[in-house]
């Protein structure tokens, strides 16, 4: 619910403006800086390089065994 006397349009306008002008990004950076200075953040980065392949029929292959289209992109190892 919107605070008393504040219309949804006003909240949307403010949210949109703050998103576009970087206000939320600055707020996040300030909060992270305070938490980091207090030792409350553990900066651990995890990267997932999982590759998922689907069955040819799930990938939109044509029925009847038509020839696969060749790409100029290099093949994955």
Buried (B, 14 or more C-beta within 10 A) or exposed (E): EEEEEEEEEEEEEEEEEBEEEEEEEEEEEEEEEEEEEEEEEEEEEEEEEEEEEEEEEEEEEEEEEEEEEEEEEEEEE
